[in-house]
Amino acid sequence: MRFKEGQKVVVDVHNDTDTPEQLHWHGQTLPVDVDGAFEEGTPFIPAHGMRRIGFSPGPAGLRFYHTHLTPGADLSGGQYGGQVGTVYIEPKHEPGRYDREVFLMLKEFQPAFSRGGDMAMDFLAPATRVKVLEEAGESAMRASLAKGMRHGFEVGYSLFSINGRMLGHGDPIRVKAGERVLFHIVNGSATEIRSLALPGHSFEVIALDGNPVPTTTHVPVLWLGTAERVSAMVEMNHPGVWVMGDLADDDRARGMGIVIEYAGKTGKPKWTRPAPFKWDYTRFGRSGPDGQAPDETIDMTFTKNNAATQGFNEWRINDVAFSMDKMEPMFHLRQGRRYRLRMSNASDDIHPVHLHRHSFELTRIAGKTTAGIMKDVVMLGGYQQVEVDFVADNPGLTLFHCHQQLHMDFGFMALFDCA
């Protein structure tokens, strides 16, 4: 879907399923009756019914839409299915430094449960861990395993796709030597972190989560947490037929890739692994001292109770698991004030945390300060801390959660109430 910034649109959403639905307009600053989260008070789209909504799209850039239900143990519901799509909001002034745009939606299918272990996160930098968080998390896990508990359930997938097609199926992206192609990439997964590389080429990252970055930077690999987006320019200067795909060999072999074919070139698509590379948000920001001081700092600590809910991990924020029965706000905000979220991860999992109806500025990543990077999802590494600032400028209830479907379904959510 393509909109123009600030130009009001009316959308009729038809639900032809047997289940009431929510359609979340991820990354937009919309009122609660449109945003698409029942926890905030958005009305459901009735089963076999329709809901008409009107809104002014914004902010400009790469956004997306997706279902916003809590399927829990039902792997046929929520974001495990296919209800996800790209939204691009054209800015009022577009510099147009590219020859063409290509939109890529990364998505997995055929989910199945497995027993979890440690989540790989050696791609993140800085790698600084907080010792007290690590000791607490590891101690809790050892105690759980000593009681005979197994690791909590995780989700794996059999099929992987870009734009609904597995690697080798569907048309390639056909390019010409010398073209500047702007790729808009969405990680539409329910649970997975994705990487993307194109042999012999580099990505000039110009926007994260749809928002222009202060420092455009060339990188050999893109990493996207669940629900993150990257807009990156690629200069087509290495003719051939290539596989642009995930670094994980198994995932790429089962579909997570797409062919890039230069004009006049034929043959079997080639894949070569890039040199090791660390994903560091701060490379896209401004270095130096912190920016504007917050009016208030909110401390949030995330903990895991291994396999505590019928074999699923229970997740807590400040020792409270979110209740769909109560849905009480945890934090009360005053409109117009600037808040800093100081988030501490006392688990070994990476959490792509998301704040609805607002964008936030990254201010500190694993001990390293930065400024100017505006996002709505950020990956918080195991036993690490991240700080982000946002202005409470959108009144009403605002949902905060980990965008990993299993985590949010089993407690990793909180409500902010802005008045």
Secondary structure as GFF3:
##gff-version 3
##sequence-region A 1 419
A	DSSP	beta_strand	2	4	.	.	.	ID=ss1
A	DSSP	beta_strand	9	15	.	.	.	ID=ss2
A	DSSP	beta_strand	23	26	.	.	.	ID=ss3
A	DSSP	alpha_helix	32	35	.	.	.	ID=ss4
A	DSSP	three_ten_helix	38	40	.	.	.	ID=ss5
A	DSSP	beta_strand	49	55	.	.	.	ID=ss6
A	DSSP	beta_strand	61	67	.	.	.	ID=ss7
A	DSSP	three_ten_helix	78	80	.	.	.	ID=ss8
A	DSSP	beta_strand	84	90	.	.	.	ID=ss9
A	DSSP	beta_strand	100	115	.	.	.	ID=ss10
A	DSSP	alpha_helix	131	146	.	.	.	ID=ss11
A	DSSP	beta_strand	153	162	.	.	.	ID=ss12
A	DSSP	beta_strand	173	175	.	.	.	ID=ss13
A	DSSP	beta_strand	180	187	.	.	.	ID=ss14
A	DSSP	beta_strand	194	197	.	.	.	ID=ss15
A	DSSP	beta_strand	203	208	.	.	.	ID=ss16
A	DSSP	beta_strand	211	219	.	.	.	ID=ss17
A	DSSP	beta_strand	221	224	.	.	.	ID=ss18
A	DSSP	beta_strand	229	235	.	.	.	ID=ss19
A	DSSP	beta_strand	241	245	.	.	.	ID=ss20
A	DSSP	alpha_helix	249	253	.	.	.	ID=ss21
A	DSSP	beta_strand	257	262	.	.	.	ID=ss22
A	DSSP	three_ten_helix	281	284	.	.	.	ID=ss23
A	DSSP	beta_strand	296	309	.	.	.	ID=ss24
A	DSSP	beta_strand	312	317	.	.	.	ID=ss25
A	DSSP	beta_strand	331	333	.	.	.	ID=ss26
A	DSSP	beta_strand	338	345	.	.	.	ID=ss27
A	DSSP	beta_strand	351	355	.	.	.	ID=ss28
A	DSSP	beta_strand	360	365	.	.	.	ID=ss29
A	DSSP	beta_strand	368	369	.	.	.	ID=ss30
A	DSSP	beta_strand	374	375	.	.	.	ID=ss31
A	DSSP	beta_strand	377	380	.	.	.	ID=ss32
A	DSSP	beta_strand	385	391	.	.	.	ID=ss33
A	DSSP	beta_strand	396	402	.	.	.	ID=ss34
A	DSSP	alpha_helix	405	409	.	.	.	ID=ss35
A	DSSP	beta_strand	413	418	.	.	.	ID=ss36
###
